[in-house]
Amino acid sequence: MNYFLQKGFNIFRIPFLWQRLQPEPGGPLLESALTGLDAMVAAINAAGAVAVLDSHDYGHVNKAIIGTPGSGVTIDDFADFWGRIGERYRQHSLVWYGLMNEPHDMPPQLNLDMQNAAVSAIRSAGARSKVLFSGIAWTGGHSWLSSGNAQVMLGVNDPVGNFGFDIHQYLNRGYGGGVGPVMPGSGSQSLIGVTNWARQNGMKLFVGEFGCGPAPEFMKELTDLLNFITANPDVFVGATYFAGGGTWGRNMASADPVDGVEKPQVILMQHYL
């Protein structure tokens, strides 16, 4: 993390599992599990950077959709969790709340209801910083219009109106991440539809995940993607590359240096800070 802070990166997305921080639905947060999160948030915020708290659960618990009998948890349980997190960080204006990473294989209205309940709890706890909603279909930016998100997610309800949409955009065929083969035009074309949708409806977008390998064809698409984001500042409020932080080893899409050698992706991104 310090490596990226020293280079001037100013927003960090921190993934965690809901059940790790709150093992018992409706119960207290597990303080021993929060020690590391608190330390990361403190270090990021001390540098003037934003920490995005990311419930990295894909809309599922116990291999079942949150809010359905098989999951063992209700929408109220999910809201309770986020209310407790909101209370813990309500004084931190540089903490944003990423409500759910990549919901998938679930009804779009249930996904919206789940996240609206979470936002209500966060606001009731006194936290007023930005919340980030995610759509179904892995919240893909390229599929925002075709997945039903464009219609359903207009029903977001944030009492303080400080929200955006977390969309993900990878550059390989199928848009699922990885290093190949490249999807030609993915950097310049994939986000046109969702960007127009956001502008027409007065919404903001946050690219919570994007990434690629270092091959020249990927670097071209990455350049195009970064150019597109920066060319639309009225819509985009930020972006976070996936991923880095010292645990990714020699993964080709990793942003971490290997043997002191910086990755081309990082060198490129520095031009956009």
DRENPA-3360 file (N, C-alpha, C; in nm, 2 decimals, always signed):
BEGIN
1 = MNYFLQKG = +0.08/-0.12/+0.00/+0.00/+0.00/+0.00/+0.09/+0.13/+0.00 ~ +0.19/+0.12/+0.08/+0.28/+0.24/+0.09/+0.34/+0.27/-0.05 ~ +0.37/+0.16/-0.12/+0.43/+0.18/-0.26/+0.34/+0.27/-0.34 ~ +0.21/+0.24/-0.34/+0.12/+0.31/-0.42/+0.09/+0.45/-0.37 ~ +0.09/+0.47/-0.23/+0.07/+0.60/-0.17/+0.19/+0.69/-0.21 ~ +0.31/+0.64/-0.21/+0.42/+0.72/-0.24/+0.42/+0.76/-0.39 ~ +0.36/+0.69/-0.47/+0.35/+0.72/-0.61/+0.23/+0.82/-0.64 ~ +0.15/+0.85/-0.54/+0.05/+0.95/-0.56/-0.09/+0.89/-0.59;
9 = FNIFRIPF = -0.11/+0.76/-0.58/-0.24/+0.70/-0.60/-0.33/+0.75/-0.48 ~ -0.45/+0.79/-0.51/-0.53/+0.86/-0.40/-0.66/+0.79/-0.37 ~ -0.68/+0.67/-0.42/-0.80/+0.60/-0.38/-0.77/+0.45/-0.38 ~ -0.82/+0.38/-0.27/-0.79/+0.24/-0.25/-0.91/+0.17/-0.22 ~ -0.94/+0.06/-0.28/-1.05/-0.03/-0.26/-1.01/-0.15/-0.17 ~ -1.07/-0.16/-0.06/-1.03/-0.27/+0.04/-1.14/-0.38/+0.04 ~ -1.11/-0.49/-0.01/-1.21/-0.60/-0.01/-1.21/-0.68/+0.12 ~ -1.33/-0.72/+0.16/-1.34/-0.81/+0.28/-1.47/-0.89/+0.26;
17 = LWQRLQPE = -1.48/-1.00/+0.34/-1.60/-1.08/+0.35/-1.68/-1.04/+0.46 ~ -1.81/-1.02/+0.44/-1.90/-0.98/+0.54/-1.89/-1.07/+0.67 ~ -1.89/-1.20/+0.65/-1.89/-1.29/+0.76/-1.76/-1.29/+0.84 ~ -1.66/-1.24/+0.78/-1.53/-1.23/+0.85/-1.54/-1.11/+0.95 ~ -1.61/-1.01/+0.92/-1.62/-0.89/+1.01/-1.73/-0.91/+1.10 ~ -1.84/-0.98/+1.07/-1.95/-1.00/+1.15/-1.99/-1.15/+1.14 ~ -1.93/-1.23/+1.22/-1.96/-1.38/+1.21/-2.10/-1.42/+1.23 ~ -2.17/-1.35/+1.32/-2.31/-1.38/+1.35/-2.40/-1.27/+1.30;
25 = PGGPLLES = -2.49/-1.30/+1.21/-2.58/-1.20/+1.15/-2.66/-1.13/+1.26 ~ -2.65/-1.00/+1.26/-2.72/-0.92/+1.36/-2.64/-0.90/+1.49 ~ -2.52/-0.97/+1.50/-2.44/-0.96/+1.61/-2.33/-0.85/+1.60 ~ -2.25/-0.84/+1.70/-2.15/-0.73/+1.70/-2.04/-0.76/+1.60 ~ -1.97/-0.66/+1.56/-1.86/-0.67/+1.47/-1.74/-0.74/+1.55 ~ -1.66/-0.81/+1.48/-1.55/-0.89/+1.54/-1.43/-0.79/+1.55 ~ -1.40/-0.74/+1.67/-1.30/-0.64/+1.68/-1.16/-0.69/+1.63 ~ -1.13/-0.82/+1.66/-1.00/-0.87/+1.62/-0.98/-0.87/+1.47;
33 = ALTGLDAM = -1.09/-0.89/+1.39/-1.09/-0.88/+1.25/-1.08/-0.74/+1.19 ~ -1.13/-0.65/+1.27/-1.13/-0.51/+1.23/-1.00/-0.43/+1.25 ~ -0.91/-0.49/+1.33/-0.78/-0.43/+1.36/-0.71/-0.39/+1.24 ~ -0.69/-0.49/+1.15/-0.62/-0.46/+1.02/-0.69/-0.36/+0.93 ~ -0.82/-0.37/+0.93/-0.90/-0.28/+0.84/-0.89/-0.13/+0.90 ~ -0.90/-0.12/+1.03/-0.88/+0.01/+1.09/-0.74/+0.07/+1.06 ~ -0.64/-0.01/+1.06/-0.51/+0.04/+1.04/-0.49/+0.08/+0.89 ~ -0.55/+0.00/+0.80/-0.54/+0.04/+0.66/-0.61/+0.17/+0.63;
41 = VAAINAAG = -0.73/+0.18/+0.69/-0.81/+0.30/+0.67/-0.73/+0.42/+0.72 ~ -0.68/+0.41/+0.84/-0.60/+0.52/+0.90/-0.48/+0.56/+0.82 ~ -0.41/+0.47/+0.76/-0.29/+0.50/+0.68/-0.33/+0.57/+0.55 ~ -0.44/+0.51/+0.49/-0.48/+0.57/+0.36/-0.54/+0.71/+0.38 ~ -0.62/+0.73/+0.48/-0.68/+0.86/+0.51/-0.57/+0.96/+0.56 ~ -0.47/+0.92/+0.63/-0.37/+1.01/+0.68/-0.29/+1.07/+0.56 ~ -0.29/+1.00/+0.45/-0.22/+1.05/+0.33/-0.32/+1.13/+0.24 ~ -0.44/+1.15/+0.29/-0.54/+1.23/+0.21/-0.60/+1.15/+0.10;
49 = AVAVLDSH = -0.59/+1.02/+0.11/-0.65/+0.93/+0.01/-0.78/+0.87/+0.06 ~ -0.87/+0.83/-0.03/-1.00/+0.77/+0.00/-0.98/+0.62/+0.02 ~ -1.05/+0.56/+0.12/-1.06/+0.42/+0.14/-1.20/+0.37/+0.11 ~ -1.21/+0.29/+0.01/-1.34/+0.23/-0.03/-1.36/+0.10/+0.04 ~ -1.45/+0.08/+0.13/-1.48/-0.04/+0.19/-1.57/-0.13/+0.10 ~ -1.52/-0.25/+0.07/-1.58/-0.33/-0.03/-1.62/-0.47/+0.02 ~ -1.75/-0.48/+0.04/-1.81/-0.61/+0.08/-1.80/-0.71/-0.04 ~ -1.70/-0.80/-0.04/-1.66/-0.87/-0.16/-1.73/-1.01/-0.16;
57 = DYGHVNKA = -1.87/-1.00/-0.16/-1.95/-1.13/-0.14/-2.03/-1.17/-0.26 ~ -2.03/-1.09/-0.36/-2.10/-1.12/-0.49/-2.25/-1.14/-0.47 ~ -2.31/-1.08/-0.37/-2.45/-1.09/-0.34/-2.49/-1.23/-0.29 ~ -2.40/-1.31/-0.24/-2.43/-1.44/-0.19/-2.36/-1.46/-0.06 ~ -2.42/-1.54/+0.03/-2.36/-1.60/+0.15/-2.40/-1.74/+0.16 ~ -2.31/-1.83/+0.20/-2.33/-1.97/+0.21/-2.38/-2.03/+0.07 ~ -2.33/-1.97/-0.04/-2.36/-2.01/-0.17/-2.50/-1.99/-0.21 ~ -2.57/-1.90/-0.14/-2.71/-1.87/-0.18/-2.72/-1.72/-0.18;
65 = IIGTPGSG = -2.82/-1.67/-0.25/-2.85/-1.53/-0.26/-2.89/-1.47/-0.13 ~ -2.83/-1.36/-0.09/-2.86/-1.29/+0.03/-3.01/-1.25/+0.03 ~ -3.08/-1.28/+0.14/-3.22/-1.25/+0.14/-3.31/-1.37/+0.10 ~ -3.25/-1.48/+0.07/-3.33/-1.61/+0.04/-3.30/-1.71/+0.15 ~ -3.39/-1.81/+0.17/-3.38/-1.90/+0.28/-3.24/-1.97/+0.28 ~ -3.19/-2.01/+0.17/-3.07/-2.09/+0.17/-2.95/-2.02/+0.23 ~ -2.95/-1.89/+0.22/-2.83/-1.81/+0.27/-2.82/-1.80/+0.42 ~ -2.94/-1.81/+0.48/-2.94/-1.80/+0.63/-2.93/-1.65/+0.68;
73 = VTIDDFAD = -2.93/-1.56/+0.59/-2.93/-1.42/+0.62/-3.04/-1.34/+0.55 ~ -3.08/-1.24/+0.61/-3.19/-1.16/+0.55/-3.14/-1.02/+0.50 ~ -3.22/-0.95/+0.43/-3.18/-0.81/+0.39/-3.16/-0.73/+0.52 ~ -3.24/-0.75/+0.62/-3.22/-0.67/+0.74/-3.09/-0.70/+0.81 ~ -3.04/-0.83/+0.80/-2.91/-0.86/+0.85/-2.80/-0.79/+0.77 ~ -2.82/-0.78/+0.64/-2.72/-0.71/+0.56/-2.72/-0.56/+0.60 ~ -2.83/-0.50/+0.61/-2.84/-0.36/+0.65/-2.78/-0.34/+0.79 ~ -2.81/-0.43/+0.88/-2.75/-0.42/+1.02/-2.59/-0.42/+1.01;
81 = FWGRIGER = -2.54/-0.50/+0.93/-2.39/-0.50/+0.91/-2.34/-0.37/+0.86 ~ -2.40/-0.31/+0.76/-2.36/-0.19/+0.71/-2.39/-0.07/+0.80 ~ -2.49/-0.08/+0.88/-2.52/+0.02/+0.98/-2.41/+0.03/+1.08 ~ -2.36/-0.09/+1.12/-2.25/-0.10/+1.22/-2.12/-0.04/+1.16 ~ -2.09/-0.08/+1.04/-1.98/-0.02/+0.97/-1.99/+0.13/+0.96 ~ -2.11/+0.18/+0.92/-2.13/+0.32/+0.91/-2.11/+0.39/+1.04 ~ -2.15/+0.33/+1.14/-2.13/+0.39/+1.28/-1.99/+0.40/+1.31 ~ -1.91/+0.30/+1.28/-1.77/+0.29/+1.31/-1.69/+0.40/+1.24;
89 = YRQHSLVW = -1.73/+0.43/+1.11/-1.65/+0.52/+1.03/-1.72/+0.65/+1.00 ~ -1.82/+0.68/+1.07/-1.91/+0.80/+1.03/-1.83/+0.93/+1.04 ~ -1.73/+0.94/+1.11/-1.65/+1.06/+1.12/-1.54/+1.07/+1.02 ~ -1.53/+0.97/+0.93/-1.43/+0.96/+0.83/-1.48/+1.00/+0.69 ~ -1.46/+1.12/+0.66/-1.52/+1.17/+0.53/-1.45/+1.11/+0.41 ~ -1.33/+1.05/+0.43/-1.26/+0.99/+0.32/-1.28/+0.84/+0.32 ~ -1.38/+0.79/+0.39/-1.42/+0.65/+0.37/-1.55/+0.64/+0.29 ~ -1.54/+0.56/+0.18/-1.66/+0.54/+0.10/-1.71/+0.40/+0.13;
97 = YGLMNEPH = -1.83/+0.37/+0.09/-1.89/+0.24/+0.12/-1.93/+0.17/-0.01 ~ -1.86/+0.07/-0.04/-1.89/-0.02/-0.16/-1.98/-0.13/-0.11 ~ -2.11/-0.12/-0.14/-2.21/-0.20/-0.07/-2.20/-0.35/-0.11 ~ -2.17/-0.38/-0.23/-2.16/-0.52/-0.27/-2.08/-0.54/-0.39 ~ -1.98/-0.62/-0.39/-1.90/-0.65/-0.51/-1.97/-0.75/-0.60 ~ -1.98/-0.71/-0.72/-2.03/-0.80/-0.83/-2.14/-0.89/-0.80 ~ -2.26/-0.84/-0.77/-2.38/-0.93/-0.75/-2.40/-1.00/-0.89 ~ -2.44/-1.12/-0.88/-2.47/-1.20/-1.00/-2.57/-1.31/-0.97;
105 = DMPPQLNL = -2.64/-1.35/-1.08/-2.74/-1.46/-1.07/-2.84/-1.44/-0.96 ~ -2.89/-1.32/-0.96/-3.00/-1.28/-0.86/-3.09/-1.18/-0.93 ~ -3.21/-1.17/-0.88/-3.31/-1.08/-0.94/-3.26/-0.93/-0.92 ~ -3.27/-0.85/-1.02/-3.22/-0.71/-1.01/-3.29/-0.63/-0.90 ~ -3.42/-0.66/-0.88/-3.49/-0.58/-0.78/-3.45/-0.62/-0.64 ~ -3.42/-0.75/-0.62/-3.37/-0.79/-0.49/-3.23/-0.73/-0.46 ~ -3.15/-0.72/-0.56/-3.02/-0.66/-0.55/-3.04/-0.51/-0.51 ~ -3.13/-0.44/-0.57/-3.15/-0.30/-0.54/-3.21/-0.29/-0.40;
113 = DMQNAAVS = -3.31/-0.37/-0.36/-3.37/-0.37/-0.23/-3.26/-0.39/-0.12 ~ -3.17/-0.48/-0.14/-3.07/-0.52/-0.05/-2.98/-0.39/-0.02 ~ -2.94/-0.33/-0.13/-2.85/-0.22/-0.12/-2.92/-0.09/-0.07 ~ -3.04/-0.07/-0.11/-3.11/+0.04/-0.05/-3.13/+0.03/+0.10 ~ -3.15/-0.09/+0.15/-3.16/-0.11/+0.29/-3.03/-0.08/+0.36 ~ -2.92/-0.12/+0.30/-2.79/-0.09/+0.35/-2.76/+0.05/+0.36 ~ -2.79/+0.13/+0.26/-2.77/+0.27/+0.26/-2.85/+0.34/+0.37 ~ -2.98/+0.30/+0.38/-3.06/+0.35/+0.49/-3.00/+0.34/+0.63;
121 = AIRSAGAR = -2.94/+0.22/+0.65/-2.88/+0.19/+0.78/-2.75/+0.27/+0.80 ~ -2.67/+0.29/+0.69/-2.55/+0.37/+0.69/-2.58/+0.51/+0.73 ~ -2.69/+0.57/+0.66/-2.72/+0.71/+0.69/-2.78/+0.72/+0.83 ~ -2.86/+0.62/+0.87/-2.92/+0.63/+1.01/-2.81/+0.63/+1.11 ~ -2.69/+0.57/+1.08/-2.58/+0.57/+1.17/-2.50/+0.70/+1.18 ~ -2.54/+0.79/+1.08/-2.47/+0.92/+1.08/-2.36/+0.94/+0.98 ~ -2.33/+0.83/+0.90/-2.23/+0.84/+0.80/-2.29/+0.91/+0.67 ~ -2.21/+1.01/+0.62/-2.27/+1.09/+0.51/-2.17/+1.08/+0.39;
129 = SKVLFSGI = -2.06/+1.01/+0.39/-1.97/+1.01/+0.28/-2.03/+0.91/+0.17 ~ -1.96/+0.90/+0.06/-2.02/+0.84/-0.06/-2.05/+0.69/-0.05 ~ -2.16/+0.65/-0.10/-2.19/+0.51/-0.11/-2.19/+0.47/-0.26 ~ -2.15/+0.34/-0.28/-2.14/+0.29/-0.42/-2.23/+0.17/-0.44 ~ -2.33/+0.19/-0.53/-2.42/+0.08/-0.56/-2.36/+0.00/-0.67 ~ -2.39/-0.13/-0.67/-2.35/-0.22/-0.78/-2.47/-0.29/-0.85 ~ -2.46/-0.31/-0.98/-2.57/-0.38/-1.05/-2.54/-0.53/-1.06 ~ -2.64/-0.60/-1.10/-2.63/-0.74/-1.13/-2.54/-0.77/-1.25;
137 = AWTGGHSW = -2.52/-0.90/-1.28/-2.44/-0.93/-1.40/-2.29/-0.89/-1.38 ~ -2.25/-0.90/-1.25/-2.11/-0.87/-1.21/-2.09/-0.72/-1.23 ~ -2.19/-0.64/-1.23/-2.19/-0.49/-1.24/-2.10/-0.45/-1.36 ~ -2.11/-0.52/-1.47/-2.03/-0.49/-1.58/-2.07/-0.36/-1.65 ~ -1.97/-0.27/-1.68/-2.00/-0.15/-1.74/-2.05/-0.17/-1.89 ~ -1.99/-0.27/-1.95/-2.02/-0.30/-2.09/-2.16/-0.35/-2.11 ~ -2.22/-0.41/-2.00/-2.35/-0.48/-2.01/-2.46/-0.40/-1.93 ~ -2.43/-0.28/-1.89/-2.52/-0.21/-1.80/-2.66/-0.19/-1.86;
145 = LSSGNAQV = -2.66/-0.16/-1.99/-2.79/-0.14/-2.05/-2.87/-0.27/-2.08 ~ -2.79/-0.37/-2.12/-2.86/-0.50/-2.16/-2.90/-0.59/-2.04 ~ -2.84/-0.57/-1.92/-2.86/-0.65/-1.81/-2.98/-0.62/-1.73 ~ -3.04/-0.50/-1.76/-3.16/-0.46/-1.68/-3.12/-0.36/-1.57 ~ -2.99/-0.34/-1.55/-2.94/-0.24/-1.45/-2.99/-0.10/-1.48 ~ -2.99/-0.07/-1.61/-3.02/+0.07/-1.64/-3.16/+0.11/-1.60 ~ -3.25/+0.02/-1.60/-3.39/+0.05/-1.56/-3.40/+0.04/-1.40 ~ -3.36/-0.08/-1.35/-3.38/-0.10/-1.21/-3.31/-0.01/-1.12;
153 = MLGVNDPV = -3.18/+0.02/-1.15/-3.10/+0.09/-1.06/-3.13/+0.24/-1.06 ~ -3.22/+0.28/-1.14/-3.28/+0.42/-1.12/-3.36/+0.43/-0.99 ~ -3.39/+0.32/-0.93/-3.46/+0.32/-0.81/-3.38/+0.33/-0.68 ~ -3.25/+0.37/-0.69/-3.17/+0.39/-0.57/-3.23/+0.49/-0.48 ~ -3.21/+0.47/-0.35/-3.26/+0.57/-0.26/-3.16/+0.60/-0.15 ~ -3.09/+0.71/-0.16/-2.99/+0.76/-0.07/-3.05/+0.88/+0.00 ~ -3.08/+0.88/+0.13/-3.14/+1.00/+0.19/-3.06/+1.13/+0.18 ~ -2.92/+1.11/+0.16/-2.84/+1.24/+0.15/-2.79/+1.26/+0.01;
161 = GNFGFDIH = -2.82/+1.17/-0.08/-2.79/+1.20/-0.22/-2.64/+1.19/-0.26 ~ -2.56/+1.13/-0.18/-2.42/+1.12/-0.20/-2.38/+0.98/-0.24 ~ -2.41/+0.95/-0.37/-2.39/+0.81/-0.42/-2.33/+0.80/-0.56 ~ -2.29/+0.69/-0.60/-2.25/+0.66/-0.73/-2.27/+0.51/-0.76 ~ -2.23/+0.47/-0.88/-2.25/+0.33/-0.92/-2.11/+0.27/-0.95 ~ -2.08/+0.16/-0.89/-1.95/+0.09/-0.90/-1.97/+0.00/-1.02 ~ -1.90/+0.03/-1.13/-1.90/-0.06/-1.25/-1.76/-0.12/-1.27 ~ -1.76/-0.23/-1.33/-1.63/-0.30/-1.36/-1.61/-0.32/-1.50;
169 = QYLNRGYG = -1.49/-0.30/-1.55/-1.46/-0.31/-1.69/-1.32/-0.37/-1.72 ~ -1.32/-0.50/-1.76/-1.20/-0.56/-1.80/-1.18/-0.56/-1.95 ~ -1.07/-0.59/-2.00/-1.03/-0.56/-2.14/-1.01/-0.69/-2.22 ~ -1.04/-0.80/-2.17/-1.02/-0.93/-2.24/-1.15/-0.97/-2.30 ~ -1.15/-1.07/-2.39/-1.27/-1.12/-2.45/-1.35/-1.19/-2.33 ~ -1.48/-1.15/-2.33/-1.57/-1.20/-2.22/-1.57/-1.11/-2.11 ~ -1.48/-1.01/-2.10/-1.47/-0.91/-2.00/-1.46/-0.96/-1.85 ~ -1.41/-1.09/-1.84/-1.40/-1.15/-1.71/-1.27/-1.13/-1.63;
177 = GGVGPVMP = -1.18/-1.05/-1.69/-1.05/-1.04/-1.62/-0.95/-1.14/-1.69 ~ -0.83/-1.14/-1.64/-0.73/-1.22/-1.70/-0.65/-1.14/-1.81 ~ -0.57/-1.22/-1.88/-0.47/-1.15/-1.96/-0.49/-1.17/-2.11 ~ -0.58/-1.25/-2.15/-0.59/-1.27/-2.29/-0.70/-1.37/-2.33 ~ -0.74/-1.36/-2.46/-0.70/-1.27/-2.56/-0.77/-1.13/-2.54 ~ -0.71/-1.03/-2.59/-0.76/-0.89/-2.58/-0.90/-0.88/-2.65 ~ -0.98/-0.79/-2.60/-1.11/-0.76/-2.67/-1.08/-0.62/-2.74 ~ -1.06/-0.62/-2.87/-1.03/-0.50/-2.94/-1.15/-0.40/-2.92;
185 = GSGSQSLI = -1.11/-0.27/-2.89/-1.21/-0.17/-2.87/-1.26/-0.16/-2.73 ~ -1.22/-0.26/-2.65/-1.28/-0.26/-2.51/-1.25/-0.13/-2.43 ~ -1.13/-0.08/-2.45/-1.10/+0.04/-2.38/-1.17/+0.17/-2.42 ~ -1.20/+0.18/-2.55/-1.26/+0.30/-2.60/-1.41/+0.30/-2.62 ~ -1.47/+0.17/-2.63/-1.61/+0.16/-2.66/-1.70/+0.11/-2.55 ~ -1.64/+0.03/-2.46/-1.73/-0.05/-2.37/-1.81/+0.04/-2.28 ~ -1.76/+0.15/-2.24/-1.83/+0.24/-2.14/-1.92/+0.35/-2.20 ~ -1.93/+0.35/-2.33/-2.00/+0.46/-2.39/-2.15/+0.46/-2.35;
193 = GVTNWARQ = -2.21/+0.34/-2.35/-2.35/+0.33/-2.32/-2.38/+0.37/-2.18 ~ -2.31/+0.31/-2.08/-2.34/+0.34/-1.94/-2.30/+0.49/-1.91 ~ -2.20/+0.54/-1.98/-2.17/+0.68/-1.95/-2.28/+0.77/-2.00 ~ -2.34/+0.75/-2.12/-2.45/+0.82/-2.17/-2.57/+0.81/-2.07 ~ -2.59/+0.69/-2.03/-2.70/+0.67/-1.93/-2.68/+0.75/-1.80 ~ -2.56/+0.75/-1.75/-2.54/+0.82/-1.63/-2.56/+0.97/-1.65 ~ -2.51/+1.02/-1.76/-2.52/+1.17/-1.79/-2.66/+1.21/-1.81 ~ -2.74/+1.13/-1.88/-2.88/+1.16/-1.90/-2.96/+1.16/-1.77;
201 = NGMKLFVG = -2.92/+1.08/-1.68/-3.00/+1.06/-1.55/-2.93/+1.13/-1.43 ~ -2.83/+1.21/-1.46/-2.76/+1.28/-1.35/-2.69/+1.19/-1.25 ~ -2.64/+1.08/-1.30/-2.57/+0.99/-1.21/-2.42/+1.00/-1.22 ~ -2.35/+0.94/-1.12/-2.21/+0.93/-1.12/-2.16/+0.79/-1.13 ~ -2.04/+0.77/-1.19/-1.99/+0.63/-1.20/-1.85/+0.62/-1.14 ~ -1.82/+0.51/-1.08/-1.69/+0.48/-1.03/-1.65/+0.34/-1.08 ~ -1.53/+0.34/-1.15/-1.49/+0.21/-1.21/-1.41/+0.14/-1.10 ~ -1.48/+0.05/-1.03/-1.42/-0.02/-0.91/-1.32/-0.12/-0.94;
209 = EFGCGPAP = -1.33/-0.18/-1.06/-1.23/-0.28/-1.11/-1.21/-0.26/-1.26 ~ -1.08/-0.25/-1.29/-1.04/-0.26/-1.43/-0.89/-0.32/-1.42 ~ -0.85/-0.39/-1.53/-0.72/-0.44/-1.52/-0.69/-0.52/-1.65 ~ -0.56/-0.55/-1.66/-0.51/-0.62/-1.78/-0.37/-0.67/-1.76 ~ -0.32/-0.75/-1.86/-0.18/-0.78/-1.86/-0.10/-0.68/-1.93 ~ +0.04/-0.70/-1.93/+0.13/-0.59/-1.98/+0.15/-0.60/-2.13 ~ +0.09/-0.69/-2.20/+0.12/-0.70/-2.34/+0.08/-0.58/-2.42 ~ +0.15/-0.54/-2.53/+0.12/-0.42/-2.60/-0.03/-0.40/-2.63;
217 = EFMKELTD = -0.10/-0.51/-2.68/-0.24/-0.49/-2.72/-0.33/-0.46/-2.60 ~ -0.29/-0.51/-2.48/-0.37/-0.47/-2.36/-0.34/-0.33/-2.32 ~ -0.21/-0.29/-2.33/-0.17/-0.15/-2.29/-0.24/-0.05/-2.38 ~ -0.26/-0.08/-2.50/-0.34/+0.01/-2.59/-0.48/+0.03/-2.54 ~ -0.55/-0.08/-2.51/-0.68/-0.07/-2.46/-0.69/+0.00/-2.32 ~ -0.59/-0.03/-2.24/-0.58/+0.04/-2.11/-0.57/+0.19/-2.12 ~ -0.48/+0.23/-2.22/-0.47/+0.37/-2.25/-0.60/+0.43/-2.29 ~ -0.67/+0.36/-2.38/-0.79/+0.41/-2.43/-0.90/+0.42/-2.32;
225 = LLNFITAN = -0.90/+0.33/-2.23/-0.99/+0.33/-2.12/-0.96/+0.45/-2.03 ~ -0.84/+0.47/-1.99/-0.80/+0.58/-1.90/-0.83/+0.72/-1.97 ~ -0.81/+0.72/-2.10/-0.84/+0.85/-2.17/-0.99/+0.87/-2.17 ~ -1.07/+0.76/-2.19/-1.22/+0.78/-2.19/-1.27/+0.83/-2.05 ~ -1.21/+0.77/-1.94/-1.26/+0.81/-1.81/-1.22/+0.96/-1.79 ~ -1.10/+1.00/-1.82/-1.06/+1.13/-1.79/-1.13/+1.23/-1.88 ~ -1.18/+1.19/-2.00/-1.25/+1.28/-2.09/-1.39/+1.30/-2.05 ~ -1.44/+1.23/-1.94/-1.58/+1.25/-1.90/-1.58/+1.27/-1.75;
233 = PDVFVGAT = -1.52/+1.38/-1.70/-1.51/+1.41/-1.56/-1.64/+1.45/-1.50 ~ -1.75/+1.48/-1.58/-1.88/+1.51/-1.52/-1.95/+1.38/-1.47 ~ -1.90/+1.27/-1.52/-1.96/+1.14/-1.49/-1.88/+1.06/-1.39 ~ -1.75/+1.05/-1.42/-1.67/+0.96/-1.34/-1.61/+1.02/-1.22 ~ -1.62/+0.96/-1.10/-1.57/+1.01/-0.97/-1.44/+0.94/-0.93 ~ -1.40/+0.84/-1.01/-1.27/+0.77/-0.97/-1.27/+0.64/-1.03 ~ -1.16/+0.57/-1.00/-1.14/+0.43/-1.05/-1.03/+0.36/-0.97 ~ -1.04/+0.23/-0.96/-0.94/+0.15/-0.89/-0.90/+0.03/-0.97;
241 = YFAGGGTW = -0.77/+0.02/-0.99/-0.72/-0.10/-1.07/-0.72/-0.22/-0.98 ~ -0.75/-0.34/-1.05/-0.76/-0.47/-0.98/-0.65/-0.56/-1.04 ~ -0.54/-0.58/-0.96/-0.53/-0.54/-0.82/-0.38/-0.53/-0.78 ~ -0.36/-0.49/-0.66/-0.23/-0.48/-0.60/-0.23/-0.49/-0.45 ~ -0.12/-0.47/-0.39/-0.11/-0.48/-0.25/-0.02/-0.58/-0.19 ~ +0.06/-0.64/-0.27/+0.17/-0.73/-0.22/+0.14/-0.87/-0.21 ~ +0.02/-0.92/-0.25/-0.02/-1.06/-0.24/-0.04/-1.12/-0.38 ~ -0.01/-1.05/-0.48/-0.05/-1.10/-0.62/+0.07/-1.17/-0.69;
249 = GRNMASAD = +0.19/-1.16/-0.63/+0.30/-1.23/-0.69/+0.33/-1.19/-0.83 ~ +0.34/-1.30/-0.91/+0.37/-1.27/-1.06/+0.25/-1.28/-1.15 ~ +0.13/-1.26/-1.09/+0.01/-1.26/-1.17/+0.03/-1.15/-1.28 ~ +0.00/-1.18/-1.40/+0.03/-1.08/-1.51/-0.05/-0.95/-1.50 ~ -0.16/-0.96/-1.44/-0.24/-0.84/-1.42/-0.21/-0.76/-1.30 ~ -0.12/-0.81/-1.21/-0.09/-0.75/-1.09/-0.02/-0.61/-1.11 ~ -0.05/-0.52/-1.02/+0.02/-0.39/-1.03/+0.14/-0.38/-0.94 ~ +0.17/-0.49/-0.86/+0.28/-0.49/-0.77/+0.41/-0.51/-0.85;
257 = PVDGVEKP = +0.52/-0.44/-0.81/+0.65/-0.46/-0.87/+0.70/-0.60/-0.84 ~ +0.78/-0.65/-0.93/+0.84/-0.78/-0.91/+1.00/-0.76/-0.92 ~ +1.06/-0.80/-0.81/+1.21/-0.79/-0.80/+1.25/-0.64/-0.83 ~ +1.17/-0.55/-0.78/+1.20/-0.41/-0.79/+1.17/-0.35/-0.93 ~ +1.11/-0.43/-1.02/+1.08/-0.38/-1.15/+0.93/-0.34/-1.15 ~ +0.90/-0.21/-1.19/+0.77/-0.16/-1.19/+0.69/-0.22/-1.31 ~ +0.56/-0.23/-1.29/+0.47/-0.29/-1.40/+0.44/-0.18/-1.50 ~ +0.43/-0.21/-1.63/+0.39/-0.11/-1.73/+0.25/-0.05/-1.70;
265 = QVILMQHY = +0.16/-0.12/-1.64/+0.03/-0.07/-1.60/+0.04/+0.05/-1.51 ~ +0.13/+0.03/-1.41/+0.15/+0.14/-1.30/+0.21/+0.26/-1.37 ~ +0.32/+0.24/-1.45/+0.38/+0.35/-1.51/+0.28/+0.43/-1.60 ~ +0.20/+0.36/-1.67/+0.10/+0.43/-1.75/+0.00/+0.50/-1.66 ~ -0.05/+0.44/-1.55/-0.15/+0.50/-1.47/-0.10/+0.63/-1.40 ~ +0.03/+0.63/-1.37/+0.08/+0.75/-1.31/+0.06/+0.88/-1.39 ~ +0.05/+0.86/-1.52/+0.03/+0.98/-1.60/-0.11/+1.04/-1.59 ~ -0.20/+0.96/-1.52/-0.34/+1.01/-1.51/-0.38/+1.05/-1.37;
273 = L = -0.28/+1.05/-1.28/-0.30/+1.09/-1.14/-0.32/+1.24/-1.13;
% end
